[in-house]
């Protein structure tokens, strides 16, 4: 009988269903298009495999490929330093007066393509960075044999000596912190001849050409204070030796299979579609031309960027992902813990990229070890650990500002990974020990206020004090930001301990402590107070919305459970103003979504999707021509936060139920999303038309009962693990 019902469910899942069937045939537009090469870095398109990143300009005379490797950093465990650009590849083609030029980034394949006509021949090039083979690949072809002629040059940003031997070009160097680095290019061609100069390789009259780049450093990831190892030469040489044995087709197939296995888990269609250059679409959007397909494209671009900048075994995405062209990038291009690195990973679980979360977990684990053993008196605490606002890949800080609740916010992600995946091994071995020791720290650090509440004695609301004073570094007891993060930490700990059935006495103690915490307060102008005292300035338009942590990414405040606080949070958000910087705008999308205000969330989206001409243009938010988000300057957290916000508008699960289309804006009357994740490890497909839910498919990893909500309708369903099931609401 069970097999019969399973068969019916599967058949029902694939049956035509009105508009939902029509929408399932409508396809996403998954490409960025330009009709000319990039002239500047912020026009080039990014590729990456989590450790090696490339910015491709796609030139026809000289093509530039600027590349980074995630561990090249001038810092130490005591000083933050700067994330560094690595080098450039220059390809001198000498093709002038070309026609029919097209440059594309294909998100679903993780591939860039360039094609054009020159002197009666069509030229095409493909670029990607392979995770399976840990290399950047460029493959060039022509419509006629013997037409591939190019000079290939490899250059270090720091002017190291170039060596040419056989079919390889190499440079190697070192940083002042003792880190050694090296890059190698290998050239393989069919037909034609190869010549060598002192600093380049020249290919003449070949039929096809494949270029392979590998780069690395002596950095030892996640090894606390022992972060320097062997020079990378032997490892890189072995990589190229292995690549030499494989055909381009084999390398390409392995890359496609790997990249698409992650990217294709989620599809989003919001209507429309366009093959126009993305820069033109941005300009039209700014003028009021609706482009829901561009909104969907930017959602998927965030997923593309996370896959490209954060893979298992590597480092987490930094302030610029892994893409950087400056020796002294803004804010070090490292990891800022008062929102930025956390925002980078808000999308990981809900958009079905759980594997991409692991570099973050590994980095946090290492940061905890480094800070526990630091000689810095500011980091010495009796139990647990605390952190500065900015830290590098080794754990070394910028000492601009201590961020005492930062470690608790960082560890929130460990709990969320369990909440979405149900991985009890991860919960027991990695999440719970971190949660427990930080709870113990805050248990010892909290003090009693005059009215008997427990408060943090040295609070801060990033990145300013009361009265619109960013230079105010005085401690403010009971700041709402601190209180809300500690409440979130205690709640996650209690949930974890209950699941693992451990530490019952400590559970009772933490429950008591949580009940005594000073909670959210409503101030004199109806706002959710940022400070323990009612001193909030209603004209404060600061970029941080730190006192709304309890709305998102926390979930202490919800419209359903705490409506008065939710209204006060909305009042505070309105007072912050509609304009802000890029990442701040993305955070507001998420907060408005949690408040179930879809149109307000969409208004913030519109402020983020607009041209940002240059870093000094005066725009407070916007997108550069390659869709990188402008803080300004470029910060990738705005891209990642935007993607998380769109997911939050379409699906929420933080209140113990699967809430469908909780913040659907009027601008999206029809569409579908497939493959989003709800907590409890449920994959969700949603179809809607005429602003109303039409079809839902749930696929739970484990058999159980699940509460599903749509508007005011809530029902309980028994779902069989691994069986897609259409449900009716």
N, C-alpha and C positions, 0 to 999 in steps of 0.2 A: 504493500500500500504506500509506504514512504517513497519508493522509487517512482510510483505513479504520480504523486504530487510534485516530486522534483521535476519529472518530465513535463508536466503541465506548466510549472513555473517557468522552465526554460523556454518552452514554446511560446508562452504568453509574453515573455520578455522580448521575443523577436517578432511578434505580430505587429502589423501596421496599426498605428494609433493616431489618427487625425493629423493635427498639426505637428505633433511630435515626430511622426514619420517623415513629414516634409523637412522639418528642421534637421533631422539626423542626416539628411542628404546634403544639407548646406555645409560648406566647409569653411574652416577658419582660413584667414589669410596669414600665413606664417613666414613672411619674408619682409626684410627691409630692403628697399630698392633705391639706387641712385643712378643718375644718368651721366655722372662724371666721376673721375677719381677724387679721392679726398685731398684737399689742399692743406688741411691742418689736422692735428691729432684728434680733435673732437668731432671730426667728420669721418675718421677711419672706423671700421667695424671691428669689434672684439671677437677673439676666439680664445679658448683655454681648455685645460684639462685638470684644473684644480691646483696645479703647481707651475705650469708653464703657460704664460699668457702672451698673445700676439695681437697687435693692432695693424690691420692690413689697409694700406692706402690705395692699392689697385691702380697704380700709374701705368701709362703706356710708354712713356719715354724712360723714366726711372721709377720703378716701383719700390716703395719703402715698406718694410715689415719691422716695426718696433716691437721688441719683446722684453718680457719680464720673467723672473723666476721668484716664487713666493718667499723664499728665505733670504734673499739678498738684502741685508739690513745692516746699518752702521751701528746699531745699539749693542748693549750687553745686558746682563741681568741686573745691572745697577743704573743704567741710563737708557732712555727710550730710543734715541737715534732716529734715523730716517729709512723708510722703505725706499729701495733704489731701483732706477731703471737699469737694465742689463746691457742691451746693445741693439744694433740694427742690422738688418740685411738689406742691401741695395741691389736691385736687379736692373741693369742698364739694357733696356730693350731698343731704345732709339726709334720708337714708332711715333711719328708725328702725323698730324692731319688724319686722325682715325675717324671712323664713323660707326654708327649703331652701337655706341658704347653702353654697357649695362653692368652695374655692380650690385650684387645681391648677397644678403645674409639669409640663409635658409635655417630658421630656428629649429625645425623638427629634425634636421640632419646634423646640425652643428657644423655647417659647411659654408664657406664663402665662395662665390663664383664671380669671375670677371670675364666678359667677352666683348669683342669689338672686331671691326674689319679694318684691315690695313693693306694697301697695295695689292688688292685682289685676293687676299687671304683672310679667313676668319680665324682669330686667335681666341683661345679660351684657357683660363687658369682656374684651378680649384685649390682652396686653402682650408686646412683644419688642424686642430691640435688633438692628437690621439691620446686617450687615457690608457688603452691596452698597451700601446707601444711607447708611451711617454715621450712623444716627439711632435714637433711641428712639421707639417707636410705641405709642400706646394707641388702641384702637378700641372705642367703646361703642355698644350696640344695645339695643333694648327690643322686647318682643313686641307693643306697640301704638304706633301712630304718635303723634308729638308728645309723647312722655313723657321725652325727654332734656333735663333742666334741671340746670345745674351752674355753679358759679363756679370758675374756674381761676386759680391763683396760682403764681407762680414766685418763689422766694426764694434769695438767696445766703447761705451759711453765715456769711460775713463782713459781712453787712448792707450790700451795695452798693445804690445807687439803682436802683429798678425803673422801666422805661420801657414804656409800652403804646402801640402804634401799629398801626392797621389790625387785622389778625388775629394780631399777634405781641406777645409779652411778652419783654423782654430785660433782662439785667443784665450789667455788665462791671466788672472791678476789676483789681488788681495786687497782687503779693506783694513782700516786701522785697528779694528777690533780683532784682527787675526783670522777673519773668515777668508777662505780661498774660494775662487770661483773660476768657471771655465765654460766656454761655449764652443760647439763644433757644428759645422755644416758639412754634409755629405751630398754629393751630386751624382745622380745616375741618369744616363741618357741612352736613347735608342737612335742609332745612326749618327752621322756627323762626327766632328772631331772635338777634342778637349785640349786646351792650351792653359799653361800656368804663367802667372806673373808673380812678382814678389808678394802681392797682397790680394790676388783675386784668381778666379777660375773663369775661363772664357769657353763657352760652347758655341760651335759654329755649325749651322746647317743640319741640326738634329731633327728627328721626326717627333720625338717626345722627350720630356725632361721631368725628372722628379728630384726635388730638393728636400733634404731632411735635416732638421735642426734639433739638437739636444743641448741642454744647459743645466748646470747644477752648481751647488756650493758645498762647503765642508760642514754645513750646519747639521747638527744631530737633533731632530725634532723630539720634543717632549722628553728631555733627559735632564730635567731641572737645571742644575748649575753647570753641567758638563755638556755644553751646547756645540762644541767644535770637535769635529772628527777629521777623517782623512780627506785629502784633496780629491776632487771628483773625477780626475782624469781617467782612471781605470774603469770606473763605472760608466762614464759616458762613452768611452771607446767600445766597451762591450755592448752598449745599447745600439750603436751604429753598426757594429759587426752583425748583430742579430737582424737589424732592419735590412741590411744588404742582402740577406738570404730570402727576403719576402718581396713579392711583386707589389706594385702599387695597388692593384686590385685587391689583394689579400689585406693590405693595411687599411684600405678604404672600407672594405666590408666589415672588418673588426671594429673600426671606429663607428660606422653607421649603427651596427648592432648594439654596441655599448651605449652610445648617446641616445638613440631612439628608445631604448629600453627604459630610460628614465623620463625623457621628455614626453613621450606619447602616452603616458599614464593619464594625462589630463587634457581635455579639449574644452574650449570655450567659444561659443558663437553668440554674438549680441546683435547680429543683423549687419547688412551692408557688406562691404568688401571693396577693395581698390587696389589697382596695380600702379598707382601713381607714386612718384618718389616720396619718401617719407617726409622730407623737408617741406615739400609743397603741401602735404596733408597737415603738417603742424601749423603752417601759416593760415590755411583755410579754417582749421579748427579754432584758432585764435580769433578769427573774424566771425565766428558763430556758426560755421557749417558743421552740422552734426556728423560725427564719424564714429559710431559705436564699434566698428571694426578696428579702428585705431586704438580705442580703449581696451579692446580684447587683445590686440597685438602687444600692447605695453604690458599687460598682465603676463602673457607668455614670455615676453622678453625678460622679465624678472626671473622666471624659472630657468630660462636659457642661461642667464648670467650666474645663477647659483650653481647650476650643474658645471659651468665652465670655471668657476673659481673656488669650489669647495668639494673635494672628493676624498674618500676614505684614504687614510695614510698620510694626508697632507696637512697643510695649515688652514685655518679658517679664513674666510673672505675678510679682507681688511676694509678700511674706509673707501678704497677705490677698487675693491674686489681683488684682482691681481694686476690691474692695468695702471701703469704710472710712467710718465715721461719726464719727471722732474727730480733733480738731485735733492731738493728740499721741498717735498710736497706739503700741502696744507695739512696741519695737525698731524704731521709725521706719516700720514697714510698708514696708521697702525690700528690699535683697538681701543676705542673709547667706551667705557663701561657705564656711562650714565644714560645711555639708550642705544648708541649707534651699533655696537656689535650685536646687541640683542635684536635690534630691528632687522639686521641682516638675516636673521634666522627665524623671524616670525612666520615666513611662508613655508619653511621646510616641511613641517608636519601636515598642515591642512592641504597643501598642494602636492602631496604624495611624493615628497623627496626626502624621506626620512634618512636615507643613507648619507645624504649631503650634510646632515647635522653633525656627524661624528667628528670632523676636524675641530669643531667648536668644543665638543665635550673633551677631547684630548687636550686642547689648549687650556681649558679651565682647570682640568686636573693638574696640569703642569704649573699653572699660575698659583694654585693653592700651595703646592710644594715649595715653590720659590719664595712666596711671601711668608710662609711659616718659618722658613730658615733664614730670612733676611736679617742683616745687621741693622737695618733702619729701625730706629726706636718707634717711629710712627706706625709701623706694621706689626709690632710685637703685641700680641693679645694672649690672654691665658688659655684660650681654647678656640678652635676654629681659625678663621683668617679674615683679613680685610684687604682692601685694594685701593690704589690710587685711581684717578679717573681715566688715565691713559696708560697703556702698557704695550710692550712690543712682543715679538714672536717668542722671545726667551723668557718673558715675564718682567723685563726691566721697565721701570715707570718713568713717566714725566711727573715731577713732583708739584705740578701746578696746584692740585687740589686733592685731598683725601676724599674718597667716596666710600664711606663706611658701609652703607647698605648695598654697595655694588655687588659684593660676593653673593648675597642672597638673591639679587635679581638674576645674576648669571646662572645660579643653580636652579632657578625656576624652569629653565629649559630642560633640565634633566627630568623633572617631574612631568612636563608636558610631553616629552618623548614617550614616557611610559603611558600617559593618559591616552595618547593616540594609538600606540602600538600594542599595549597590553603585554609588553616584554618584562615578565617578572624577574628574569635573570638580570637584566639591566637594572631594574629597580633595586634588587637586593644588593648587587655587587657594586654599582656605581652611583646611583641616585641617592639611596637611603643613607649611606655613610656621610655624604656631603650635607644632606639636609639635616641630619642629626647634629653634626658638629657645629653648624651655623646656628641652629636652634639653641644649643648650649651656650654659644657666644652671646646671643642676644638675651638669654635668660640672665646672664651675669652682667650685662651692660645696661639694661633698662633701669629706670629710676621711677619713683613715685612723684606724681605732680601734687600740687596743693590740694586738689580735690580727690586724690586717691587713685587716679588712673596711672597706668604704666606708660611712660613716654621715653623716647630716645633723648639723651641729654645734650646731644651735639648735632642737631639736625641741620639739614641743608635742602634747598629746593633747587636743583640744577636749572640754570647756571647763574643764579642771582639771589639776592636777598630781597626783603620787602622794600617797597618804594622805588622799584625800577632801578636798582643799584647793582649792576653786575660786579662791581668791585667789592661788594660787601661779603666778606668771608667769615663774619662772626657766626658762632654756633647759635642755632635757634631751637631750643628744646621743643619736642613734640611736633616738628614739621610734618605736614600731612604725607608728604612723599615717603619719609622714613617709616611712619606709622603703617602706611598701607603695604609697603614691601614686607615689613615684619609680620603683619597679619597674614599676608599671602604665604610667606615662608612657614609660619606655624600651621596654617591650614593644609599645605601640601605635605608637611611632615606627618601630621595626624592621619591624613588619608593613606600615606605610604605605610606607616606603622600598622594601621588597621589591616591593610591588605596582607602585609607580611606577618601579622599576628605576633608582634614583638614589642618589647619595652612597654608593657602595660602601665607600669608606675609612671614612667616618663610621659606617656600619653595623657594620664590624668593631670600631671603637673602642667603640661603645655596647654591643655584645654582650659585650665584655670587661668593661666597667664594670658591666653588669647582673649578670654572674657574680660580681663581688666585693661586691655589696651585702649588708649584714647582713640576713638573712632572718628569717622568723618563728621564734620560740623558744618552747619549752614549759617552763613554770615548775614550781616545787616542788609546787604542788597540782594539777598537770595542766592548767593554764590556758594559753591563748595569751597570752604576755606582752604587756602594754601598754607596758612600758618596757624599755630595753636591759638594765638590771639587774633581777633577779628580786625586785621589791619590791611586786608587785600585792597589794592587800588584797581578800581573798575576800568581805568584807562591803561592798564598794564597789558601791552600787546607782545609780551615776551614769547620767543619761539618755543620754549619748553612748556609743556602742559603736564609737568611732573606730578602735580597734585591730583591728576585724573588717572594715575596709574591703576587705581582700584576699578576703573571702568575697563581699561585695556592697557596693558596685557593681563592685568589682574581681573578678577571677577567677583569682588566683594560688592560692587555696586551694579545692579541690573534694574531695568525698568519693571521687571516682574516682582522681584523680591524686595527691592528698596526704592520704590517709586519717588519718594521725596528727595532722596540723595541723587537719584538719576536726573530729576528736574534741576536740582542745584548744579550738578555737573554740566548740564546743558547750558545753564546760565553762565557758568564760568567759561565755557568754551566759546560762547558767543562774545563774551567780553574780551577774549584774547584777540578778536578780530578775524577777518576772513583771509587776510594776506599774511604769509609767513615764508620761511625758507623751505627748501625742497623736502628734506626729511621730516620737518615739522608738519608740513602739509600732509605728507603720507601718514604720520601718526594721527592727525585729525580725521583722516578718512576712516581709520580703524575705530576711533572713539565714536564718531557719528554712527558708524555701522552697529557698534555694540549698543548704542542708544536707540537703535532701530529707526534711524532717521535717514532713509535712503537718499532722499533728494539733497539733504545737506551734505552727505558723504559725496554725492556726485558733483556738487558745487566745488568741493575741495579738489576732486579729480580734475575738473576743468581748469583750476588754477595751477595744477601741476603740469598739465599737458598744454604747454605753450612754449614758443621759442625763447631760449635764453641765448642771446647773441654771443656774449663773451663773459668771462668771469667778472669783469668790471662794468657790466652793462647796467647795473642798477636793478635788475630783475631779482625779486626775492625768491622766486621758484621758477621752474621751467625745465625744458629739455633741450639739450644740445642736438645738433643735426643727426648724431648717431644714437639718439634717445638716451644717452647718459643723463642722469639727473643733476641739476645744478643746485648746490646749497645756497649761493655759489661760493667757491668753484665746485667742480665735480665731486660729488659724494654718492657712492652707490647705494647707501641705505635708503635713499628716496625711491630708487627703483624697486628694491626688495620690499619696502614698506607699502608701496602702492599695490604690489601683487597680493600681499597679505590682506590689504584692505578690501580688494575686490572679492577675494575668497570669503571674507567675513560678511560682506553684503549678501552673499548668496547662500551661505551655510554657516550655522553656529551650533556649537555643541558643549559649551562651557557650563550650562545649567542642568546637566544631567538628562538632556533630551536633544534629539536631532531636530534642529529648527530650520525649516526650509524657507528660503527667500525672505529672511527676516528684515532686510533693508533694501528691497528691490526698488530702484528709482523709476520715476515716470519715463525717463529717457530710454529704458530698456523694455519695451512692451512685449517683445518676444525673444526667445533664445534658448540655449541649452548649455549646461555645463556637465561634463562627464569626468569622473575619476577623483573628485575631491574626497578628502578624508574627514570623517567625524571621529571624535574621541570614542574609544571602545573598538577601534580598528574596523570601522564600517566605511566601505567605499560607496559614494553617493553619486547618482546621476539624476539631474533635475531638468525637466523640460517645462517651458511655460509659453503661453501665448495670450495676447490681449491682457497683459498684466496679471494673468492668473495661472496658478499651478495647473499643469496638465498631466504630467506623468512623472513618477519617481521610481527609481530602481535602487534598491539597497542590497549590498553584498557584504555581509558580516563575516569576519574571520572565524568567529566562534558562535555556536548555537546559543541563543539566549533571547530574552525579552528586551525590547528597545522602545522607548517612548519617542514618538515622532510628532512634531508640531508644525502646523501651517496656520499662521495667524492665530485665531482663537481656538482652532481645532487641535486637539491633542489626542492621540490614540496609542495604544500599546500593541506591538506586533511581536510575534514569535518568529525569529529568523533562523534558518538553518545555516550553519557555518559553511562558507564556500559556495553557496547557491544564490545567484542573483534573483531577487524577488521584486516584482512590481507590486506596489502597495497602493491602496485607495484611501484618500482622506476626504 
